[in-house]
Amino acid sequence: MIIVMAPWATAEHKQNILDQVGKMGLEAHLLEDDRRTIVAVLGEERPMVELPFESWPGVERVLPVLQPFLLASREYRGENSLIKVGPVGEGKDQVVFGGPEVQVIAGPCAVEFEEITLKTAHLVKQAGCKLFRGGAFKPRTSPYSFQGLGAEGLAILRRVREETGLLIVTEVMDVHEVDLVATTADVLQIGTRNMTNFNLLKAMGGVKKPVLLKRGMSSTIKEFLMAAEYILSNGNPNVILCERGIRTFETYTRFNLDINAVPAIKHLSHLPIIVDPSHATGLWRLVEAVTLAGVAAGADGVMVEIHPDPQNALSDGSQALKPEKLPPLLERIKGIAGVLGRTLG
């Protein structure tokens, strides 16, 4: 249930509502901006029927919530959420997801050796990107595949940021690694295999940095947004969604990028959504076309894998673009974005 407060509602009026909801054993979230104040009530709505909040001082109207993902829904927040990435101050501009700019995250699938990671980062920087991706901890289907460098990989990513100024996006796999990864990452990524790791999602609620949540490979859009709800309801409003492909009967590509999910989520939710064409296709030669399709569908950004030596990459070399393909791809993204009245971040 959503309680919309009147423009003239006082602080006392708002607190009375919050106090009453608490007495009923329910949880309330207060959202205030320049235009309105609303109280989102989480939990069973049946007790609310017995107490007509419409008649309380300061209340404009009461709305039922039609979706189970209350905090992620357009009913809760009509305008797009703007998720800001990067430190405040120091003369640096924060990168914003959900606004008019289309952001590009680029880098290797996994952090390998310091020399090649730094080389890749400098090439990503030269191309004009502001965010660098690279996995220090890598969930792999096979236990015999490269699992990442762990803490050593995080140290390399810190070196990347020091040398290039790029913002770091890297994955966290376990509740016990959250604090460690948060010391390095500007954006903490939850991978497809952990979308339903509810303890990890709850832990993300306690992190005040943005979280990039990837859709589970066999998850519905509703399940995807419910996973985001875990993070939101535990205190972190800074969630960026990522459509990275779902499993179908098709075997030519690694997964199928669900283009439908982009406008569908834009309709259902205020959260920004990006696409990951590298993991979706699994084939570098398809990445550009699928990237542009995602941007045309309204995605707020893309995540693409870049590697200077894909043949010898320790993880997912078949889907990585060579660095020289990044600048022309950015120009094409800029062109598609311009048609939609947007700009390249």
Beta strands, then each sheet from edge to edge (+ up, - down):
strand 1: 2-5
strand 2: 27-32
strand 3: 37-42
strand 4: 59-63
strand 5: 83-85
strand 6: 95-97
strand 7: 101-107
strand 8: 131-133
strand 9: 167-171
strand 10: 187-190
strand 11: 211-214
strand 12: 239-243
strand 13: 273-275
strand 14: 301-305
strand 15: 343-344
sheet 1: 2+ 3- 1+ 4-
sheet 2: 5+ 6-
sheet 3: 13+ 12+ 11+ 10+ 9+ 8+ 7+ 14+
sheet 4: 13+ 12+ 11+ 10+ 9+ 8+ 7+ 15+
end
